[in-house]
Amino acid sequence: MKALIIIDVQNDFMPGGNLEVPMGDIILQPINRIQKLFDLVVATQDWHPKIHKSFASNHQDRKPFERILLNGSEQILWPDHCVQGSKGAELHTGLETNKIAAIFRKGMDPDVDSYSGFYDNGHNISSGLAGYLKEKRATELYFCGLASDICVYYSIKDSLEEGFTATLIEDASAPLDIDSSIKTKSELIKMGVHIIDSSEILSR
């Protein structure tokens, strides 16, 4: 079974949001076009408490995008974003949601960040996504969403470790940082990840 995994298409990652991905809204149209072609569609959603330690505002004299050590690992400090119950945490209204069978929330533990849709950054807390997909007998996963060089990238890495095959739909994803995305794309290719355009799905 082929499943589409839509990563973090939320207001705060869109232009004008607290942690906007440049031109992040251009991915909406390709994502909406391809959803009907998948047996299963699921989404992830950043869902942070206000006291999350990845927020620069929760560290005295720290600014967004500075780096600190958090629980022994390097942590980028982010602007407050996708706070539980906030408008910024909602899925963007331009995203069609009728086909989405389940939404998996992440980043709820205030002490650890969670980029991947499968596990927190320490790989201690599972979101349940892997088990859900396996129960649904999904084997081929297609990833899209925001940001391609962070949450999409780490989600794909974890999916491979869980035994799935992974494909990145490049025009249905957008990076936070172009230079970072060049590196992560190269790494994904080395891992055996297929990288395609949504038009390749539509033409099949």
Backbone hydrogen bonds, N-H to C=O, Kabsch-Sander energy under -0.5 kcal/mol:
donor,donor_aa,acceptor,acceptor_aa,energy
3,A,140,E,-2.8
4,L,40,L,-2.7
5,I,3,A,-0.5
5,I,142,Y,-3.4
6,I,4,L,-0.6
6,I,42,V,-2.7
7,I,5,I,-0.7
7,I,144,C,-2.9
8,D,6,I,-0.6
8,D,44,T,-0.7
10,Q,8,D,-2.0
11,N,90,E,-2.3
12,D,88,G,-2.5
13,F,10,Q,-1.6
14,M,11,N,-1.5
17,G,14,M,-3.0
19,L,12,D,-2.3
20,E,17,G,-1.0
21,V,13,F,-2.7
24,G,21,V,-2.3
26,I,23,M,-1.7
27,I,24,G,-1.2
28,L,25,D,-1.2
31,I,27,I,-2.1
32,N,28,L,-2.5
33,R,29,Q,-2.1
34,I,30,P,-1.7
35,Q,31,I,-1.2
37,L,34,I,-2.0
38,F,35,Q,-1.8
39,D,2,K,-1.0
40,L,2,K,-1.2
41,V,99,K,-0.6
42,V,4,L,-2.6
43,A,102,A,-2.2
44,T,6,I,-2.4
45,Q,104,F,-2.0
47,W,106,K,-2.6
48,H,82,C,-2.4
52,H,49,P,-1.8
53,K,110,P,-2.9
55,F,52,H,-1.7
56,A,78,W,-2.6
58,N,55,F,-1.6
59,H,56,A,-2.0
62,R,59,H,-1.5
65,F,77,L,-4.8
66,E,63,K,-1.8
68,I,75,Q,-2.4
70,L,68,I,-0.6
70,L,73,S,-3.4
73,S,70,L,-1.7
75,Q,68,I,-3.1
77,L,66,E,-3.1
78,W,54,S,-3.4
78,W,76,I,-0.6
84,Q,48,H,-3.1
86,S,83,V,-2.6
89,A,86,S,-0.7
90,E,86,S,-0.6
90,E,87,K,-1.1
92,H,9,V,-2.4
95,L,92,H,-2.0
96,E,94,G,-0.6
100,I,97,T,-1.2
101,A,41,V,-3.3
101,A,99,K,-0.6
102,A,41,V,-0.6
104,F,43,A,-2.7
105,R,103,I,-0.6
106,K,45,Q,-2.1
112,V,109,D,-1.3
120,D,125,I,-1.5
121,N,113,D,-2.7
123,H,120,D,-1.9
126,S,124,N,-0.5
127,S,118,F,-2.6
128,G,118,F,-0.5
132,Y,128,G,-2.1
133,L,129,L,-2.6
134,K,130,A,-2.3
135,E,131,G,-2.4
136,K,132,Y,-1.9
137,R,134,K,-1.1
138,A,133,L,-2.8
139,T,1,M,-2.3
140,E,1,M,-2.0
141,L,139,T,-0.6
141,L,165,T,-2.7
142,Y,3,A,-2.7
143,F,167,T,-3.2
144,C,5,I,-2.0
145,G,172,A,-1.8
146,L,7,I,-2.8
147,A,174,A,-0.6
148,S,174,A,-2.4
150,I,147,A,-1.6
152,V,147,A,-2.2
153,Y,147,A,-0.6
154,Y,150,I,-2.7
155,S,151,C,-1.8
156,I,152,V,-2.3
157,K,153,Y,-2.2
158,D,154,Y,-2.2
159,S,155,S,-2.1
160,L,156,I,-2.0
161,E,157,K,-1.7
162,E,158,D,-1.4
163,G,160,L,-1.6
164,F,159,S,-2.3
165,T,139,T,-2.1
167,T,141,L,-1.9
168,L,194,H,-3.1
169,I,143,F,-2.7
169,I,167,T,-0.5
170,E,168,L,-1.0
170,E,196,I,-2.8
172,A,169,I,-1.0
173,S,170,E,-1.4
174,A,145,G,-1.5
181,S,177,D,-2.1
182,I,178,I,-1.6
183,K,179,D,-1.3
184,T,180,S,-2.5
185,K,181,S,-2.3
186,S,182,I,-1.8
187,E,183,K,-2.1
188,L,184,T,-2.4
189,I,185,K,-2.2
190,K,186,S,-1.9
191,M,187,E,-1.4
192,G,189,I,-1.4
193,V,188,L,-2.5
194,H,166,A,-1.8
196,I,168,L,-2.6
200,E,197,D,-1.7
201,I,197,D,-0.7
201,I,198,S,-0.6
202,L,198,S,-2.1
203,S,199,S,-1.5
204,R,201,I,-1.1
